[in-house]
Amino acid sequence: MPKSRIRKKDDYTPPPTRTPQAIKLTNRNWVAPVMLAFFLVGLAWIVVFYLSETQLPIETLGNWNIVVGFGFIAAGFGVSTQWK
């Protein structure tokens, strides 16, 4: 039986070396103050609503003032995702 041809393998050549690239860091000093501001505004909105017996902050919204307060708090959590 005839013997099959032997294939010559190419010599191993390592891939070209990569120079490490500098990681671009953005300045996110604004995240913590904005997040805390949203939390405090939302909390204050709800507290004022309850203490004023639904007369403040916006009387025409009625119980939707609670949703507005929790909206500010939710926005604070949304901003917190940008914190590194």
C-alpha atoms as one frame of an Amber mdcrd trajectory, in Angstrom:
protein
   0.000   0.000   0.000   1.433   3.392  -0.912   2.351   5.725   1.916   0.633
   9.146   1.974   2.674  12.266   1.622   3.816  13.934   4.786   2.748  17.539
   5.003   5.267  19.922   6.328   3.841  22.141   9.029   4.687  25.802   9.009
   6.940  26.991  11.769   5.123  28.671  14.634   5.265  32.419  14.451   3.834
  34.248  17.434   1.289  36.971  16.719   2.607  40.502  16.686   2.858  41.992
  20.127   0.228  44.484  21.056   1.143  47.606  22.849  -1.111  48.145  25.840
  -3.484  50.982  25.206  -4.292  53.446  27.921  -7.753  52.978  29.360  -9.781
  56.090  28.852 -11.298  57.081  32.159 -14.022  59.641  32.128 -14.481  62.078
  34.938 -17.620  61.029  36.777 -17.436  63.273  39.793 -20.949  64.507  39.041
 -22.650  61.152  39.629 -22.679  61.019  43.439 -24.013  64.562  43.996 -26.720
  64.189  41.337 -27.737  60.772  42.671 -28.012  62.056  46.234 -29.882  65.144
  45.047 -32.485  62.984  43.285 -32.865  60.796  46.378 -33.288  63.778  48.688
 -35.685  65.637  46.383 -37.848  62.517  46.047 -37.859  61.919  49.775 -38.598
  65.577  50.515 -41.416  65.566  47.942 -43.124  62.621  49.636 -42.570  63.952
  53.173 -43.948  67.404  52.283 -46.938  65.757  50.615 -47.782  63.808  53.763
 -47.061  66.595  56.241 -49.134  69.146  54.332 -52.050  66.696  54.194 -52.077
  66.590  50.372 -52.042  70.393  49.951 -48.403  70.636  48.784 -46.254  70.331
  46.602 -48.841  70.300  43.775 -52.409  70.037  44.981 -53.950  69.244  41.588
 -51.882  66.044  41.281 -53.453  64.575  44.380 -52.030  61.187  45.242 -49.905
  61.257  42.087 -47.475  63.336  44.132 -46.294  60.037  45.620 -45.516  58.761
  42.133 -43.575  61.939  41.395 -41.539  61.489  44.580 -40.774  57.866  43.772
 -39.940  58.959  40.213 -37.194  61.194  41.589 -35.910  58.306  43.703 -35.973
  55.978  40.683 -34.051  58.584  38.693 -31.449  58.564  41.468 -31.075  54.811
  41.072 -30.798  55.290  37.315 -28.002  57.801  37.757 -26.247  55.460  40.200
 -25.601  53.010  37.358 -23.071  55.496  35.961 -20.965  55.423  39.120 -17.599
  53.672  38.824
